[in-house]
């Protein structure tokens, strides 16, 4: 039973931070659904190409997310101490590492786009479309990586508004340019899949420009260039200590999760299966925004509380109440997904995909029903790993739990049932359900051990 005896001082910061983050997740994931709708009108091969093309950048993007998460562990706790000098140092490390990683990815993808697409699927038509897409969209990855690092730093200082504003503008820009470039409106030539890539690239440029101007003019957190570019050896050591395990976590989890659509892309019905998977995942991500945004807010709040000096039972009970809220959200949105899938999406939304077969639509609907069963477990696991363990500085345990169950349970089930036994794309979502269910047991065990309660800040960072 959900019973939390807390006053407004508990709910106000959670609501203030969580609502912009939830909206940010919805808008960000809506961007994927909009692309799916607009590219899906071109045909199943084009939709599969864009889906798998984005999958090429999925693992590197999760590594960037790992840098953000590792950086946020330190920033949120130093924010509890109001140490802006330390935060400047940490932000500088985040920008430099993500910028270097993103540059390497961009060069590699632009040099050999067909090679990377061939890793996703053997279908030559999908490879051709996908190579055109990722060759154009790749530079936007660097711009987005730098923008997200700064937005993540602001979020860790309880300012989620800038991220929400940037995403709204970027989404509107991308949607409008999709309409112009994909279909050839306003006098432009119809460019199909390449048009979707150009729209995304220009949206990332707009996004980066807004973030840069905001960062240079911010009075709430003024940038100190000397600290940004000279963070110091001690702070670098702390950054590596807490960021490296998270980067490894996201890299291996990202690579593993990337294998799911690759498994789907190698099935006998690759085009229709990938299309159904893409449609289902686009909607799943939007409905998952509630617990993704709230769980991310919890990481900031727990980190801040520990930075302020919270210990023992106080930190444990604070996290316990937050976990109750997110688990309830996961259950509610799991039920909502099942209802919407049956009574709204299948009869009204899915038919908007004009060139998608009835079999694909039915498959997408069934995948969403399986996903609805998974959502409460995902909400709990995400909040424990991202919110509680990382917020508390217990990054190694989070990495082990997140990665091991994926490779021991999820992927073997998907591979054997999907490719060896040819049981269909449903088993990919079934494998995810099995993975998340088992993971929730380990998450509960680690949370109750209380070893995640750690203050990772230093008393002074002036001489670092």
Backbone torsions as a table, in degrees:
resi	resn	phi	psi	omega
1	UNK	NA	135.3	-177.6
2	UNK	-83.7	101.1	179.5
3	UNK	-135.1	112.5	-176.5
4	UNK	-128.5	117.0	-180.0
5	UNK	-96.3	80.2	179.7
6	UNK	-131.3	152.1	178.7
7	UNK	-91.0	-170.0	-177.1
8	UNK	-64.5	-25.5	179.9
9	UNK	-67.1	-18.6	176.2
10	UNK	-85.9	-46.6	-173.7
11	UNK	-79.6	-34.4	-173.2
12	UNK	-60.5	-53.2	179.7
13	UNK	-64.4	-32.2	178.3
14	UNK	-65.4	-48.1	-179.2
15	UNK	-66.5	-43.5	-178.4
16	UNK	-60.1	-38.2	-179.1
17	UNK	-87.2	-38.4	-173.6
18	UNK	-71.2	-40.5	-175.8
19	UNK	-60.5	-49.3	176.2
20	UNK	-61.2	-34.5	-179.8
21	UNK	-71.2	-37.9	176.1
22	UNK	-64.1	-46.7	177.9
23	UNK	-61.6	-38.3	178.4
24	UNK	-61.8	-43.7	178.2
25	UNK	-64.4	-41.7	-179.9
26	UNK	-62.1	-46.8	-178.5
27	UNK	-65.9	-43.8	-179.7
28	UNK	-60.8	-43.7	179.8
29	UNK	-76.1	-27.0	175.0
30	UNK	-64.9	-30.6	176.7
31	UNK	-58.4	-41.0	177.4
32	UNK	-67.2	-38.5	179.3
33	UNK	-68.0	-39.5	178.3
34	UNK	-61.7	-45.3	176.7
35	UNK	-59.7	-41.6	179.9
36	UNK	-62.0	-44.3	178.7
37	UNK	-63.2	-46.4	-173.1
38	UNK	-76.0	-37.9	177.2
39	UNK	-76.9	-32.2	179.8
40	UNK	-60.4	-26.3	177.4
41	UNK	-66.6	-18.2	178.9
42	UNK	-79.9	-28.4	-178.9
43	UNK	141.0	168.7	-175.9
44	UNK	-70.1	-37.3	178.7
45	UNK	-64.0	-41.2	179.4
46	UNK	-66.0	-42.7	178.8
47	UNK	-64.2	-43.8	178.1
48	UNK	-62.3	-37.4	-179.5
49	UNK	-64.5	-44.5	179.8
50	UNK	-68.3	-39.4	177.9
51	UNK	-60.4	-50.4	-178.9
52	UNK	-73.0	-29.0	175.8
53	UNK	-64.6	-43.8	175.1
54	UNK	-65.0	-28.5	178.5
55	UNK	-66.3	-27.9	176.4
56	UNK	-60.0	-38.0	-177.7
57	UNK	-92.5	-0.4	-175.7
58	UNK	-67.1	-49.5	-179.4
59	UNK	-63.8	-46.6	175.5
60	UNK	-59.6	-37.8	179.0
61	UNK	-65.0	-35.1	176.9
62	UNK	-69.1	-29.6	173.7
63	UNK	-66.4	-39.2	174.5
64	UNK	-62.4	-41.1	176.3
65	UNK	-61.7	-35.2	176.4
66	UNK	-63.0	-41.7	176.0
67	UNK	-62.5	-44.2	177.5
68	UNK	-58.0	-46.0	-175.8
69	UNK	-67.0	-44.2	177.8
70	UNK	-62.5	-41.2	177.4
71	UNK	-64.1	-39.8	-177.2
72	UNK	-67.6	-31.5	176.8
73	UNK	-55.7	-47.3	-179.2
74	UNK	-73.8	-44.7	-175.3
75	UNK	-63.5	-44.4	-177.4
76	UNK	-62.9	-37.5	179.2
77	UNK	-74.1	-38.3	175.6
78	UNK	-68.8	-27.6	175.1
79	UNK	-65.8	-33.5	174.6
80	UNK	-61.7	-28.1	177.0
81	UNK	-94.6	-3.9	-177.5
82	UNK	57.3	39.0	179.7
83	UNK	-96.2	89.2	-176.3
84	UNK	-74.6	-24.0	176.2
85	UNK	-64.8	-46.1	178.0
86	UNK	-62.2	-39.2	-179.3
87	UNK	-64.9	-38.7	175.1
88	UNK	-59.7	-42.6	179.1
89	UNK	-62.4	-45.0	-178.1
90	UNK	-66.5	-41.7	177.7
91	UNK	-60.4	-41.6	178.0
92	UNK	-59.3	-42.9	177.9
93	UNK	-63.9	-39.9	178.7
94	UNK	-64.1	-42.6	179.6
95	UNK	-66.2	-41.5	-177.9
96	UNK	-68.8	-44.3	-178.2
97	UNK	-69.9	-42.1	179.6
98	UNK	-69.2	-37.3	178.3
99	UNK	-63.3	-41.8	178.5
100	UNK	-65.2	-47.3	179.6
101	UNK	-60.5	-46.2	-177.6
102	UNK	-64.7	-37.3	178.9
103	UNK	-63.1	-42.5	178.4
104	UNK	-62.0	-44.3	-179.8
105	UNK	-62.5	-45.3	-178.2
106	UNK	-61.0	-46.4	-179.6
107	UNK	-61.9	-44.2	-178.4
108	UNK	-63.9	-46.3	-176.8
109	UNK	-68.2	-40.6	-179.5
110	UNK	-70.6	-28.0	-179.8
111	UNK	-76.8	-41.9	-175.9
112	UNK	-131.3	64.0	-177.3
113	UNK	-64.8	-37.2	-179.1
114	UNK	-67.7	-36.0	178.7
115	UNK	-60.9	-46.0	-178.4
116	UNK	-68.2	-35.0	176.9
117	UNK	-69.7	-33.9	179.3
118	UNK	-66.4	-21.0	175.3
119	UNK	-74.5	-19.5	-177.6
120	UNK	-87.2	-36.8	-174.0
121	UNK	-160.8	150.5	174.7
122	UNK	-87.0	-5.5	-176.9
123	UNK	-69.6	116.6	-173.4
124	UNK	-66.4	-36.5	179.8
125	UNK	-65.2	-41.4	178.6
126	UNK	-67.4	-39.0	178.4
127	UNK	-61.0	-44.8	-178.4
128	UNK	-61.2	-48.2	179.4
129	UNK	-65.5	-43.1	-177.0
130	UNK	-65.7	-37.5	179.3
131	UNK	-64.0	-40.2	176.4
132	UNK	-61.6	-39.5	-176.5
133	UNK	-68.2	-53.1	-172.7
134	UNK	-72.4	-26.8	178.2
135	UNK	-64.1	-33.4	-179.8
136	UNK	-84.5	-41.6	-171.5
137	UNK	-79.3	-17.9	-172.7
138	UNK	-55.0	-46.8	-178.7
139	UNK	-57.6	-28.3	177.8
140	UNK	-64.8	-21.5	178.2
141	UNK	-63.3	-41.3	178.4
142	UNK	-64.6	-46.3	-179.7
143	UNK	-61.6	-43.4	-179.6
144	UNK	-66.5	-38.4	180.0
145	UNK	-60.9	-46.6	-179.9
146	UNK	-66.6	-40.3	178.6
147	UNK	-62.7	-44.4	-176.8
148	UNK	-68.3	-31.2	177.0
149	UNK	-63.3	-46.1	-179.8
150	UNK	-67.3	-43.1	178.6
151	UNK	-61.1	-39.1	177.9
152	UNK	-63.2	-40.0	178.0
153	UNK	-62.9	-43.9	178.3
154	UNK	-64.0	-39.3	178.3
155	UNK	-62.4	-38.6	179.8
156	UNK	-69.2	-15.9	174.1
157	UNK	-101.4	23.4	176.1
158	UNK	66.1	25.5	175.0
159	UNK	-115.8	93.9	-179.5
160	UNK	-96.8	-4.9	-174.1
161	UNK	-67.5	-38.5	-177.6
162	UNK	-63.4	-40.5	178.7
163	UNK	-63.8	-40.7	179.2
164	UNK	-65.0	-44.7	-179.7
165	UNK	-61.3	-45.9	-178.5
166	UNK	-62.5	-42.5	-178.0
167	UNK	-68.3	-37.1	177.1
168	UNK	-60.1	-48.3	-178.9
169	UNK	-65.1	-43.0	-179.5
170	UNK	-64.1	-39.7	-179.4
171	UNK	-67.1	-43.9	177.8
172	UNK	-62.9	-40.8	178.5
173	UNK	-63.0	-46.6	-178.6
174	UNK	-63.4	-42.1	-179.2
175	UNK	-64.3	-46.0	179.6
176	UNK	-62.9	-44.9	-179.0
177	UNK	-70.3	-30.1	171.5
178	UNK	-57.6	-47.9	179.9
179	UNK	-60.2	-38.2	-178.8
180	UNK	-74.0	-50.7	-169.9
181	UNK	-84.6	-38.8	-177.8
182	UNK	-66.1	-46.3	-172.4
183	UNK	-101.5	-5.3	177.6
184	UNK	75.7	50.1	177.6
185	UNK	-95.6	168.0	179.7
186	UNK	57.0	33.2	176.4
187	UNK	86.0	-1.8	179.0
188	UNK	-84.3	154.2	176.9
189	UNK	-74.8	141.1	176.4
190	UNK	-66.1	123.5	-176.1
191	UNK	-114.6	-2.8	176.6
192	UNK	59.3	-128.2	-177.4
193	UNK	-61.3	-39.3	178.4
194	UNK	-64.8	-31.6	176.3
195	UNK	-63.2	-40.2	176.8
196	UNK	-63.0	-36.9	179.1
197	UNK	-67.4	-44.4	178.8
198	UNK	-64.2	-38.0	178.2
199	UNK	-62.0	-44.0	178.9
200	UNK	-65.2	-41.5	-179.5
201	UNK	-61.5	-46.4	179.9
202	UNK	-66.6	-35.0	177.3
203	UNK	-63.8	-40.0	177.5
204	UNK	-65.7	-35.0	178.2
205	UNK	-66.0	-43.3	177.1
206	UNK	-62.0	-45.0	179.0
207	UNK	-57.4	-48.8	-178.6
208	UNK	-63.8	-40.8	-179.3
209	UNK	-62.0	-43.9	179.6
210	UNK	-62.8	-45.1	-179.5
211	UNK	-63.3	-42.8	-179.4
212	UNK	-61.5	-47.2	179.9
213	UNK	-62.3	-43.2	179.9
214	UNK	-62.6	-44.5	-177.4
215	UNK	-63.0	-40.4	-178.1
216	UNK	-72.5	-22.9	-176.0
217	UNK	-106.3	-1.2	-175.5
218	UNK	-67.8	129.9	174.7
219	UNK	-98.0	-24.5	178.6
220	UNK	-67.0	-36.2	176.6
221	UNK	-140.3	83.8	179.9
222	UNK	-70.4	136.5	178.2
223	UNK	-74.5	138.8	175.0
224	UNK	-115.2	99.7	-172.1
225	UNK	-58.5	-36.0	-179.9
226	UNK	-61.6	-40.6	178.8
227	UNK	-75.7	-34.6	178.9
228	UNK	-61.1	-44.3	-174.3
229	UNK	-95.6	-7.2	176.5
230	UNK	-134.7	73.4	-174.0
231	UNK	-72.4	-20.8	179.5
232	UNK	95.5	151.5	-175.5
233	UNK	-68.4	-39.6	-177.4
234	UNK	-65.7	-45.7	178.6
235	UNK	-66.3	-35.7	175.4
236	UNK	-61.0	-40.5	177.7
237	UNK	-63.0	-42.3	177.4
238	UNK	-64.7	-40.1	179.8
239	UNK	-61.7	-46.1	179.3
240	UNK	-63.9	-41.1	-177.0
241	UNK	-60.1	-41.5	-175.3
242	UNK	-99.3	-27.7	-179.4
243	UNK	-84.7	-38.6	-175.0
244	UNK	-56.9	-48.2	178.4
245	UNK	-61.5	-34.5	179.8
246	UNK	-70.6	-39.0	177.0
247	UNK	-62.7	-43.8	176.7
248	UNK	-61.3	-43.7	177.2
249	UNK	-54.8	-53.7	-176.4
250	UNK	-68.2	-34.1	-180.0
251	UNK	-64.9	-49.9	-178.0
252	UNK	-73.2	-37.4	176.3
253	UNK	-66.9	-42.2	179.9
254	UNK	-62.7	-44.2	178.1
255	UNK	-63.4	-42.3	179.5
256	UNK	-64.7	-45.5	-179.5
257	UNK	-67.2	-29.9	176.9
258	UNK	-64.5	-24.5	-179.8
259	UNK	-71.4	-23.6	179.0
260	UNK	-59.1	-55.8	178.0
261	UNK	-67.0	-24.7	175.1
262	UNK	-67.0	-41.7	175.0
263	UNK	-59.4	-44.8	178.3
264	UNK	-63.0	-40.9	-178.3
265	UNK	-67.6	-14.6	178.7
266	UNK	-105.4	9.7	175.8
267	UNK	-76.8	166.2	-177.1
268	UNK	-65.3	-27.2	177.7
269	UNK	-109.9	56.7	-169.8
270	UNK	-57.8	-51.4	-173.8
271	UNK	-61.0	-49.5	-178.2
272	UNK	-70.4	-36.3	-179.7
273	UNK	-67.8	-43.7	178.4
274	UNK	-64.8	-39.3	178.6
275	UNK	-62.6	-45.8	178.4
276	UNK	-63.1	-42.4	178.0
277	UNK	-61.0	-43.4	-179.0
278	UNK	-63.6	-45.4	179.6
279	UNK	-62.2	-47.7	-178.0
280	UNK	-63.7	-43.0	-178.2
281	UNK	-69.0	-35.2	178.5
282	UNK	-61.7	-43.5	179.3
283	UNK	-73.6	-39.5	179.1
284	UNK	-58.3	-42.3	-178.4
285	UNK	-65.2	-36.8	179.2
286	UNK	-65.6	-46.4	-179.1
287	UNK	-72.2	-22.0	176.9
288	UNK	-79.0	-8.5	-175.9
289	UNK	-59.3	-30.6	-177.0
290	UNK	-61.0	-47.6	-178.9
291	UNK	-84.9	-25.3	175.1
292	UNK	-64.8	-47.1	-179.6
293	UNK	-66.2	-44.1	-179.5
294	UNK	-67.1	-40.4	178.9
295	UNK	-63.7	-39.1	177.4
296	UNK	-66.0	-40.1	176.7
297	UNK	-61.6	-38.3	-179.4
298	UNK	-63.7	-37.7	177.4
299	UNK	-59.1	-42.5	179.4
300	UNK	-65.4	-46.1	-175.6
301	UNK	-68.3	-39.4	177.5
302	UNK	-67.8	-42.9	177.7
303	UNK	-60.6	-44.9	179.1
304	UNK	-61.6	-43.4	-178.0
305	UNK	-63.6	-40.7	177.3
306	UNK	-66.9	-38.5	177.2
307	UNK	-63.5	-29.6	177.9
308	UNK	-78.5	-10.5	175.9
309	UNK	113.6	7.8	179.3
310	UNK	-65.4	143.2	-178.8
311	UNK	-140.7	166.7	168.1
312	UNK	46.9	-126.9	-175.0
313	UNK	-60.5	-33.7	-178.8
314	UNK	-61.2	-49.6	180.0
315	UNK	-67.2	-39.7	-178.7
316	UNK	-63.7	-48.2	-178.3
317	UNK	-69.9	-33.1	175.7
318	UNK	-61.4	-47.2	178.3
319	UNK	-65.8	-36.5	-179.7
320	UNK	-60.2	-44.3	179.9
321	UNK	-67.6	-37.6	178.0
322	UNK	-65.6	-38.7	179.0
323	UNK	-65.0	-35.9	177.1
324	UNK	-60.0	-43.7	-178.1
325	UNK	-63.1	-46.9	-176.0
326	UNK	-70.0	-37.5	177.8
327	UNK	-63.0	-40.8	176.3
328	UNK	-62.7	-39.8	176.6
329	UNK	-61.3	-42.9	179.8
330	UNK	-61.3	-41.9	178.9
331	UNK	-65.0	-46.1	-178.7
332	UNK	-61.5	-42.7	-177.5
333	UNK	-78.0	-22.4	172.0
334	UNK	-65.7	-44.8	176.4
335	UNK	-63.6	-42.5	-179.8
336	UNK	-61.8	-39.9	179.3
337	UNK	-62.3	-43.3	179.9
338	UNK	-62.7	-42.8	-178.7
339	UNK	-68.8	-46.8	-179.7
340	UNK	-63.4	-39.8	-179.2
341	UNK	-59.8	-39.6	-175.3
342	UNK	-81.9	-41.9	-170.5
343	UNK	-104.6	-8.8	179.6
344	UNK	-126.6	-55.2	-172.9
345	UNK	-67.3	-50.6	-176.2
346	UNK	-63.7	-47.2	-178.0
347	UNK	-80.0	-25.5	-171.9
348	UNK	-119.8	-43.1	-175.7
349	UNK	-80.0	-50.1	-175.2
350	UNK	-59.8	-35.2	177.3
351	UNK	-62.8	-13.9	177.0
352	UNK	-67.1	-21.2	175.5
353	UNK	-78.3	87.2	-167.3
354	UNK	-63.0	-31.2	-177.8
355	UNK	-103.1	18.8	179.9
356	UNK	-102.4	134.7	-175.2
357	UNK	-72.0	160.2	177.3
358	UNK	-62.4	-35.4	178.2
359	UNK	-63.3	-41.3	178.8
360	UNK	-63.5	-42.2	179.5
361	UNK	-62.5	-44.1	179.9
362	UNK	-64.7	-38.9	178.1
363	UNK	-64.4	-44.2	179.0
364	UNK	-59.8	-40.5	179.0
365	UNK	-62.0	-45.6	-179.7
366	UNK	-66.5	-35.1	177.2
367	UNK	-63.4	-39.6	178.7
368	UNK	-66.8	-34.3	176.7
369	UNK	-64.6	-40.6	176.1
370	UNK	-65.4	-41.5	179.5
371	UNK	-62.3	-31.7	179.5
372	UNK	-65.1	-32.6	176.8
373	UNK	-68.8	-29.9	-176.1
374	UNK	-79.7	-23.9	-168.4
375	UNK	-60.2	-44.1	179.0
376	UNK	-59.5	-39.1	178.8
377	UNK	-67.3	-41.8	179.1
378	UNK	-62.8	-41.3	179.5
379	UNK	-60.7	-46.1	-179.8
380	UNK	-65.3	-47.4	-177.3
381	UNK	-64.3	-44.1	-180.0
382	UNK	-59.9	-43.3	-176.7
383	UNK	-69.5	-38.5	177.6
384	UNK	-66.2	-48.9	-175.0
385	UNK	-72.1	-50.7	-176.0
386	UNK	-80.6	-43.0	-174.0
387	UNK	-83.1	-55.1	-172.2
388	UNK	-83.6	-56.5	-175.4
389	UNK	-66.7	-48.5	179.7
390	UNK	-70.6	-40.7	177.9
391	UNK	-59.3	-32.2	178.5
392	UNK	-89.4	-1.8	178.7
393	UNK	88.1	6.3	-179.1
394	UNK	-90.4	65.5	-169.7
395	UNK	-75.3	-31.6	-176.5
396	UNK	-67.0	-42.7	179.6
397	UNK	-63.8	-42.2	178.4
398	UNK	-60.2	-39.6	179.7
399	UNK	-64.4	-46.5	-178.4
400	UNK	-61.4	-47.1	-178.1
401	UNK	-64.2	-46.0	-174.4
402	UNK	-66.0	-38.6	-173.5
403	UNK	-87.6	-45.4	-171.7
404	UNK	-61.1	-45.2	-177.3
405	UNK	-66.9	-31.3	177.4
406	UNK	-62.9	-45.2	-175.7
407	UNK	-82.8	-25.5	-178.4
408	UNK	-87.7	-33.5	-175.0
409	UNK	-114.9	-59.2	-170.9
410	UNK	-61.0	-58.3	-175.3
411	UNK	-66.7	-42.4	177.2
412	UNK	-59.1	-40.9	178.4
413	UNK	-63.3	-45.1	-179.2
414	UNK	-63.0	-42.2	-178.1
415	UNK	-67.2	-49.9	-176.0
416	UNK	-66.7	-48.5	-176.6
417	UNK	-74.8	-35.2	-176.1
418	UNK	-81.5	-42.6	-175.3
419	UNK	-103.7	-45.8	-177.2
420	UNK	-72.2	-50.2	-177.8
421	UNK	-91.6	-8.1	177.3
422	UNK	52.3	50.4	-178.7
423	UNK	-89.7	-1.3	174.2
424	UNK	100.2	171.6	-174.8
425	UNK	-68.2	-18.4	179.4
426	UNK	-59.1	-33.7	-176.4
427	UNK	-70.5	-19.1	175.5
428	UNK	-67.1	-46.3	176.6
429	UNK	-68.7	-33.5	175.9
430	UNK	-63.9	-37.4	177.5
431	UNK	-65.8	-39.4	176.7
432	UNK	-61.7	-40.8	178.8
433	UNK	-62.3	-44.3	179.1
434	UNK	-63.6	-41.7	178.7
435	UNK	-60.0	-51.0	-176.1
436	UNK	-67.6	-35.5	179.3
437	UNK	-63.7	-47.1	178.7
438	UNK	-66.4	-38.3	-178.7
439	UNK	-63.1	-34.2	-177.5
440	UNK	-62.6	-31.3	178.1
441	UNK	-66.2	-45.0	179.3
442	UNK	-66.5	-37.4	179.1
443	UNK	-63.6	-43.7	179.3
444	UNK	-63.0	-41.3	-179.6
445	UNK	-62.8	-44.7	-177.8
446	UNK	-69.1	-38.6	178.9
447	UNK	-61.0	-43.7	-177.4
448	UNK	-71.7	-20.0	177.6
449	UNK	-70.2	-22.7	176.5
450	UNK	68.0	10.0	-179.3
451	UNK	-75.5	-4.6	-179.5
452	UNK	-83.6	-7.5	-176.1
453	UNK	-80.9	96.0	-174.5
454	UNK	-140.0	137.0	170.8
455	UNK	-99.2	115.6	-172.7
456	UNK	-101.4	5.6	-177.3
457	UNK	-82.8	162.0	174.2
458	UNK	-106.2	150.0	-176.4
459	UNK	-59.5	-43.3	177.8
460	UNK	-138.7	144.6	177.7
461	UNK	-122.4	13.7	-175.3
462	UNK	-63.7	-34.1	-174.7
463	UNK	-106.2	18.3	179.8
464	UNK	-76.2	NA	NA
